[in-house]
Each structure stands twice: as C-alpha cells, then as structure tokens.
Amino acid sequence: MANRDFYSLSEGCACWQPGRRQGAIFPLVVVLLPVILMLSCFVINLAFMELTRTELQISTDAASRAAGHKLAFTGLEAQARAAARDAGKRNLVAGKILKLRDKDIEFGTSTRTSVKTRYVFKSGGTPVNAVRIDANRTASSLNGVVKMIFPTFGSADSFAPVQTGISSQLELDVALVLDRSGSMAYGDFEDSVARASAGLGPAIAPPGWWFCDPAPKQSRWLALIDAVKVFLDILAKSPSQEHVSLVTYNSSSKIETKLTGNYAKIPKAMDVYSKKFCEGATNIYAGINSGVNTLADPLARPWATKVIIVLTDGKHNTGSKPEKAAAQAFKNGITLYTITFSKDADQKRMQKVAANGGGKHFHAASNADLSQAFRKIANSLPSLLTK
C-alpha cells in the first residue's frame, strides 16, 4: 500500500508512514514569519525606548546635581549653567551627548515642612537653593527626536522622551563638637602627651605660663577658632540657611550655643576659653551626646538635615565609647563627621566613629591643614536630588 498516511499496526508496531502531507508546515511558516519579525521589531524598539529614557534620566540627574553643587558654593547661576552643560556632555542619550538650552535650566527654591514630606520646587524666589533641569529629545531640542532602531509599517519611526531632575541644597542643622582638653593648649607639632607626662606645659607658651592662663598664640585652640571661622564663612555664602550649635568638651561636655543662624555667637563663645584655657581629659562620648541634644532641641527645624562635626587632637580617655554614641546618633537620623588634629590624635578610632555615624573622617596635621579640613567638610555637606 503505497503513499499511506496513517499509523501502521502491522507486526504490532505503531509507526508513522509519511505520505502526501509532508511539508505542510512550510506555508504556515511563510505566513507567520512577517508577524514574528514585526513582533521582534516592536519588542526591540520598546526596549530601546526604555533604555533611552533611563539614559536621559541619568544624564538629567547628573546635570542637575552638578549645577546644584556649583550654585551652592559660588552662588553664580552662570557657573551653575556651565556645570550642567558640562555634565550633559559627559553622558550619552541614544548615542548623542545631552545638549541643554538656557530655558532647560531653571533656578528657584525648594522647601518642605517636615522630614516626612517632599521638597516642593518653585521657580524664582529667594534664596535660590535649587536647580531644575528639564531635559528632552523633542523636535525643538538641540538634539531633536530619537529615531527608532526598526521603523515598522503603521507605527512611529521616532519618539520624544522628556525627563526632569531637581537638585536642592538641603537646609542643615550642624552641631560643632570641639575638643578643649589640655592638649589643645600645645602647638600643632608638639608631642603634648610626652610633655604633659613630664609635667611640662606647651613649648610655644610664654615663660611662666600654666593652665588657666590665656591660650598661647600658636596653640591648637586658637588655630581651631580660625578654622571654625573659615567654616562659618562658607556656610554664610550658601544659598540655604544653616543653623549651627556649639558644644565643647574635655572631661565633660558643655553646650555653649544652641542652634542659631547668628554665626558670630560661635567664635564669641569659644573666646571665653581663649582668655582662660584650663586642663582636662578627653571625653568624646560626652561631646557627641551633647551635640545630639542640641539637634533634638524643640526649637530645631523638623525638616532640616542633622549633622555633627566632632574634632579631637588626642585620644579618648574617659567616659563611654564614642563609637557607641556615633552609632546611636546615626540611628536617630544624624550624620557624623570627624576631624583629627595633630600627630597625637587617634586617627584609626575616629575613622571608625565617622563610619558608625555614616559620615567621613578628615585629618589635619597642622594649623593650615585644619582650616582645609573644615573647608572640605563644608564643601561635602549633602545636597539632594529631590525629583
């Protein structure tokens, strides 16, 4: 039986016998292949569109952050625009750099009413503390629309993505927690530990000087006051309003100034010790706790970001572990920075304290380095992408 097209049951075996229906699938493939190709093109185009939108958002965020950072520390909109454009050139969107027009870069104010609410951007107004970038690849943009990879019949051959990025300078409440232990009366390069152990005062001090006399002219304490003034000058030029409190510590801690926008109060409070600088141990734990208390003051702004800056020129030698205080502060939403000053300072420990507090550590070997450390912290205080 030639050309049979059924299962043969001969000899107890069910076997397929190819016949006239051989190759019947080929017409179906011919019919479906264009559909498969169209679906493939659609999926590829869809993936390309999502990738392009992501690239555009990344470029927009980079441009707004660069502009916001430049605005925060120069106050100049022209430099902020230049920073935004430079950031755009460093990122590709669908194979082309992001080009921004003046109208794509907008300055204004960002505010919020609590830490649980979003920042709201308002164009214009003062003080200018935010930059909004409206980046797009529309027909009117400098780069034009984005062409599809596979133009398909009956569908668009291009698309026009639009993304927005807003960078806001955060309003900060900053607690300065400063060491006024006995070693701060010594010079920056003196071995205060060895001299104190030998019962010797600072080599930089005038003859007959002893503790509770005025701080010597070249002392670490007076260098600290100069460095703090540099820090406050930078904050004063910021477009945001930072409030600052002052805590000093030796064997115990003291809140010298509650949070204030009147920065002149800070060095004035420090000058009290310049006139009468006495001995004391180093209780960093107590200093951090007092700093936390100033930031938790009922009059503190609930929407402000909280920061503590801790400075020491020596080694923690009394009280509980400062690492514990830093970790607790961070748990309560406070970022903690540390500065070690002079060769006598315990850099390794203070690096850990900063790590526990979610911040950074800086070391200053000399009086000149100290001002630079405060400058670096001022320039690294957080800004935020609020959209």
C-alpha positions as CSV (number, residue, x, y, z in Angstrom):
1,M,0.0,0.0,0.0
2,A,2.0,2.9,-1.3
3,N,1.7,6.5,0.0
4,R,-0.2,5.6,3.1
5,D,-0.8,8.4,5.6
6,F,-1.7,6.7,8.8
7,Y,-0.2,4.7,11.7
8,S,0.5,1.1,10.6
9,L,-0.4,-1.6,13.1
10,S,1.3,-4.4,11.3
11,E,3.5,-6.6,13.3
12,G,2.3,-5.0,16.5
13,C,4.1,-1.7,15.8
14,A,2.6,1.8,15.6
15,C,4.8,3.6,13.1
16,W,4.3,6.8,11.2
17,Q,4.3,6.4,7.5
18,P,5.0,9.7,5.7
19,G,2.7,10.4,2.8
20,R,1.2,13.3,0.9
21,R,1.0,15.7,3.9
22,Q,4.8,16.0,4.1
23,G,6.0,19.8,4.1
24,A,2.5,21.1,5.0
25,I,4.1,23.3,7.7
26,F,6.0,25.4,5.2
27,P,3.1,27.6,4.1
28,L,2.3,28.3,7.8
29,V,5.9,29.5,8.4
30,V,5.7,31.8,5.3
31,V,2.5,33.3,6.7
32,L,3.8,33.8,10.3
33,L,7.3,34.9,9.6
34,P,6.4,38.6,8.9
35,V,4.3,38.6,12.0
36,I,7.2,37.2,14.1
37,L,9.5,39.8,12.6
38,M,7.1,42.7,13.3
39,L,6.7,41.5,16.9
40,S,10.5,41.2,17.3
41,C,11.0,44.8,16.0
42,F,8.3,46.0,18.3
43,V,10.0,44.4,21.4
44,I,13.4,45.7,20.4
45,N,12.0,49.2,19.9
46,L,10.3,49.0,23.2
47,A,13.5,48.0,25.0
48,F,15.4,50.8,23.2
49,M,12.8,53.4,24.3
50,E,13.1,52.3,27.9
51,L,16.9,52.3,27.7
52,T,16.8,55.8,26.2
53,R,14.5,57.1,28.9
54,T,16.9,55.7,31.5
55,E,19.9,57.3,29.9
56,L,18.1,60.6,29.7
57,Q,17.1,60.4,33.4
58,I,20.7,59.6,34.4
59,S,22.0,62.5,32.3
60,T,19.4,64.8,33.7
61,D,20.2,63.9,37.3
62,A,23.9,64.3,36.7
63,A,23.4,67.7,35.2
64,S,21.1,68.9,38.0
65,R,23.4,67.7,40.7
66,A,26.5,69.3,39.1
67,A,24.6,72.6,38.7
68,G,23.2,72.4,42.3
69,H,26.7,71.8,43.7
70,K,28.2,74.7,41.8
71,L,25.4,77.0,42.7
72,A,25.7,76.1,46.4
73,F,29.3,77.2,46.7
74,T,29.6,80.0,44.2
75,G,26.1,81.5,44.2
76,L,26.5,82.2,40.5
77,E,23.9,81.0,38.1
78,A,26.2,81.4,35.1
79,Q,28.6,78.9,36.6
80,A,25.8,76.5,37.5
81,R,24.6,76.6,33.9
82,A,28.1,75.8,32.7
83,A,28.4,72.9,35.2
84,A,25.0,71.5,34.0
85,R,26.1,71.6,30.3
86,D,29.5,70.1,31.1
87,A,27.8,67.2,32.9
88,G,25.4,66.7,29.9
89,K,28.4,66.4,27.6
90,R,29.7,63.5,29.7
91,N,26.6,61.4,29.2
92,L,25.1,59.8,26.1
93,V,21.4,59.6,25.3
94,A,20.7,57.3,22.4
95,G,24.3,57.7,21.2
96,K,24.4,61.6,21.5
97,I,25.6,63.9,24.3
98,L,22.9,65.7,26.1
99,K,22.7,69.4,25.0
100,L,20.9,71.9,27.2
101,R,19.4,75.3,26.3
102,D,19.1,78.1,28.8
103,K,15.4,77.5,29.2
104,D,16.1,73.9,30.1
105,I,18.0,75.1,33.2
106,E,15.7,76.8,35.8
107,F,16.6,78.2,39.2
108,G,14.3,78.5,42.2
109,T,13.6,77.5,45.8
110,S,12.9,74.1,47.2
111,T,11.1,73.8,50.6
112,R,9.4,71.3,52.8
113,T,7.5,71.4,56.0
114,S,8.9,68.2,57.7
115,V,11.3,65.4,57.2
116,K,8.4,63.2,56.1
117,T,7.2,65.5,53.2
118,R,8.7,66.0,49.8
119,Y,10.5,69.1,48.7
120,V,8.5,71.4,46.5
121,F,10.2,73.4,43.8
122,K,9.1,76.9,43.0
123,S,10.7,78.7,40.1
124,G,12.3,82.0,41.1
125,G,12.1,83.4,44.6
126,T,14.8,83.8,47.1
127,P,17.0,82.5,48.4
128,V,17.8,80.4,45.3
129,N,18.7,77.0,46.6
130,A,17.7,74.6,43.8
131,V,18.1,73.9,40.1
132,R,15.6,72.1,37.9
133,I,16.8,70.5,34.6
134,D,14.1,69.9,32.0
135,A,15.9,67.6,29.5
136,N,14.2,66.4,26.4
137,R,14.8,64.9,23.0
138,T,11.8,66.6,21.3
139,A,11.7,68.2,17.8
140,S,12.5,71.6,19.4
141,S,15.5,70.3,21.4
142,L,19.1,70.8,20.3
143,N,19.4,67.1,19.5
144,G,16.0,66.5,18.0
145,V,13.8,63.4,18.4
146,V,15.2,59.9,18.9
147,K,14.9,57.6,15.8
148,M,13.6,54.1,16.3
149,I,16.0,51.2,15.6
150,F,13.5,49.4,13.4
151,P,10.8,51.6,11.8
152,T,7.8,49.4,11.3
153,F,4.8,49.7,9.0
154,G,2.0,51.6,10.6
155,S,3.9,52.8,13.7
156,A,6.0,55.8,14.5
157,D,9.6,56.0,13.4
158,S,10.7,58.2,16.3
159,F,9.8,59.2,19.8
160,A,10.4,62.2,22.1
161,P,11.4,61.4,25.7
162,V,11.3,64.1,28.4
163,Q,12.8,63.9,31.9
164,T,13.2,66.3,34.8
165,G,15.8,66.5,37.6
166,I,15.8,68.8,40.6
167,S,18.8,69.3,42.9
168,S,18.1,71.0,46.2
169,Q,20.6,72.3,48.7
170,L,19.5,70.8,52.0
171,E,18.8,73.0,54.9
172,L,21.2,71.9,57.6
173,D,21.3,71.9,61.4
174,V,25.0,71.5,62.3
175,A,26.4,70.7,65.8
176,L,30.1,71.6,66.2
177,V,31.6,69.4,68.9
178,L,35.1,70.6,69.7
179,D,37.8,69.4,72.0
180,R,39.1,71.8,74.7
181,S,41.1,69.3,76.6
182,G,44.5,70.3,78.0
183,S,46.4,69.2,74.9
184,M,44.7,71.9,72.8
185,A,47.0,74.5,74.5
186,Y,50.0,72.9,72.8
187,G,51.4,73.7,69.3
188,D,50.4,71.7,66.3
189,F,53.7,69.8,66.0
190,E,54.4,69.4,69.8
191,D,54.2,66.0,71.5
192,S,51.7,67.0,74.0
193,V,51.5,63.5,75.6
194,A,55.2,63.4,76.3
195,R,55.4,66.9,77.6
196,A,52.3,66.5,79.8
197,S,53.6,63.2,81.2
198,A,56.8,65.1,82.1
199,G,54.8,67.8,83.8
200,L,55.7,70.3,81.1
201,G,53.4,72.9,79.6
202,P,53.4,73.9,75.9
203,A,56.8,74.9,74.4
204,I,55.1,77.6,72.5
205,A,53.8,79.3,75.7
206,P,55.5,82.3,77.2
207,P,57.7,81.9,80.3
208,G,55.7,81.2,83.4
209,W,52.6,80.1,81.5
210,W,50.4,77.4,83.1
211,F,46.9,76.1,82.6
212,C,44.0,78.5,83.2
213,D,46.2,81.3,81.7
214,P,45.2,82.7,78.3
215,A,45.6,80.2,75.4
216,P,49.1,80.6,73.8
217,K,49.2,82.4,70.5
218,Q,50.3,79.4,68.5
219,S,48.1,76.9,70.3
220,R,45.9,74.4,68.7
221,W,42.9,76.0,70.3
222,L,43.4,79.4,68.6
223,A,44.1,77.6,65.3
224,L,40.7,75.8,65.8
225,I,38.9,79.1,66.2
226,D,40.4,80.4,62.9
227,A,39.4,77.2,61.2
228,V,35.8,77.4,62.5
229,K,35.6,80.9,61.2
230,V,36.5,79.7,57.8
231,F,33.8,77.0,58.0
232,L,31.2,79.6,59.1
233,D,32.1,81.9,56.3
234,I,31.5,79.2,53.8
235,L,28.1,78.5,55.3
236,A,27.2,82.2,55.3
237,K,27.7,82.2,51.5
238,S,25.4,79.2,51.0
239,P,22.0,79.8,49.4
240,S,20.4,77.8,52.2
241,Q,20.1,78.8,55.8
242,E,22.2,76.5,58.0
243,H,21.8,76.7,61.8
244,V,24.8,75.9,63.9
245,S,25.2,74.9,67.6
246,L,28.4,74.7,69.6
247,V,29.5,72.0,72.1
248,T,32.9,71.9,73.8
249,Y,34.3,69.0,75.8
250,N,37.2,67.9,78.0
251,S,36.5,65.6,80.9
252,S,32.8,66.6,80.5
253,S,30.9,68.5,77.8
254,K,29.0,71.8,77.7
255,I,26.5,73.2,75.3
256,E,27.9,76.6,74.6
257,T,25.4,77.8,72.0
258,K,22.1,76.3,70.9
259,L,21.2,76.2,67.2
260,T,21.4,79.6,65.7
261,G,21.6,81.4,62.4
262,N,23.8,84.2,64.0
263,Y,27.2,82.7,63.4
264,A,29.0,85.4,65.3
265,K,27.9,83.7,68.5
266,I,30.1,80.7,67.8
267,P,33.6,82.2,67.9
268,K,32.5,84.6,70.7
269,A,31.6,81.6,72.9
270,M,35.0,80.0,72.0
271,D,36.8,83.1,73.0
272,V,35.8,82.6,76.6
273,Y,38.3,79.7,76.8
274,S,40.9,81.7,74.9
275,K,41.1,84.0,77.9
276,K,41.3,81.2,80.4
277,F,42.4,77.8,79.0
278,C,42.4,75.1,81.6
279,E,43.3,71.4,81.7
280,G,41.0,68.4,81.2
281,A,40.7,64.9,79.8
282,T,39.1,63.9,76.5
283,N,35.5,62.6,76.7
284,I,34.4,62.3,73.1
285,Y,31.4,60.3,74.1
286,A,30.0,63.1,76.2
287,G,30.7,65.7,73.5
288,I,28.7,63.7,70.9
289,N,25.8,63.2,73.2
290,S,25.6,66.9,73.9
291,G,25.8,67.6,70.2
292,V,22.8,65.2,69.7
293,N,20.9,67.1,72.4
294,T,21.3,70.4,70.5
295,L,19.9,68.9,67.3
296,A,17.0,67.5,69.2
297,D,16.1,70.8,70.7
298,P,12.3,71.5,70.5
299,L,13.1,74.7,68.6
300,A,15.1,72.9,65.9
301,R,13.7,72.8,62.4
302,P,12.0,69.4,61.9
303,W,12.7,69.5,58.2
304,A,16.4,70.2,58.4
305,T,19.1,67.6,57.8
306,K,21.1,66.9,61.0
307,V,24.9,66.9,61.0
308,I,27.5,66.6,63.8
309,I,31.2,67.6,63.3
310,V,33.5,66.2,66.0
311,L,37.1,67.4,66.4
312,T,39.7,66.0,68.7
313,D,43.5,66.4,68.9
314,G,44.1,63.5,71.2
315,K,42.8,60.1,72.4
316,H,39.5,59.4,74.1
317,N,40.5,58.6,77.7
318,T,37.4,58.9,79.8
319,G,33.7,58.1,79.6
320,S,31.9,55.5,77.4
321,K,33.0,54.6,73.9
322,P,32.4,57.3,71.3
323,E,31.7,54.6,68.6
324,K,28.5,53.8,70.5
325,A,27.4,57.4,70.6
326,A,28.1,57.8,66.9
327,A,26.1,54.7,66.0
328,Q,23.1,55.9,68.1
329,A,23.2,59.3,66.5
330,F,23.2,57.8,63.1
331,K,20.2,55.6,64.1
332,N,18.4,58.8,65.0
333,G,19.0,60.3,61.6
334,I,22.2,62.3,62.3
335,T,25.3,62.1,60.1
336,L,28.6,62.4,61.9
337,Y,31.9,63.7,60.5
338,T,35.2,63.6,62.4
339,I,38.4,65.6,62.3
340,T,41.6,64.6,64.0
341,F,44.2,67.3,64.6
342,S,47.9,66.8,65.2
343,K,50.0,63.7,65.4
344,D,48.7,62.9,68.9
345,A,45.2,62.2,67.6
346,D,43.8,58.7,67.4
347,Q,43.0,58.6,63.7
348,K,42.1,55.0,63.5
349,R,39.5,55.3,66.2
350,M,38.0,58.4,64.9
351,Q,37.7,56.9,61.4
352,K,35.6,54.2,63.0
353,V,33.5,56.8,64.8
354,A,32.8,58.5,61.5
355,A,31.9,55.2,59.9
356,N,29.5,54.4,62.6
357,G,28.0,57.9,62.2
358,G,27.5,57.4,58.4
359,G,30.0,60.3,57.6
360,K,33.6,60.9,56.7
361,H,36.8,61.4,58.6
362,F,39.4,64.1,57.9
363,H,42.9,64.5,59.4
364,A,44.8,67.8,59.9
365,A,48.4,67.5,60.8
366,S,49.0,71.3,61.1
367,N,47.1,74.5,61.7
368,A,46.9,75.2,58.0
369,D,45.6,71.7,57.4
370,L,42.9,72.3,60.0
371,S,41.3,75.1,58.0
372,Q,41.4,73.0,54.9
373,A,39.7,70.1,56.7
374,F,36.8,72.3,57.7
375,R,36.6,73.7,54.2
376,K,36.4,70.2,52.7
377,I,33.6,69.3,55.1
378,A,31.7,72.4,54.2
379,N,32.0,71.6,50.5
380,S,30.9,68.0,51.1
381,L,27.8,68.7,53.1
382,P,24.9,67.0,51.4
383,S,22.7,68.2,48.6
384,L,19.7,66.1,47.4
385,L,18.1,65.1,44.2
386,T,14.5,65.9,45.1
387,K,12.9,64.7,41.8
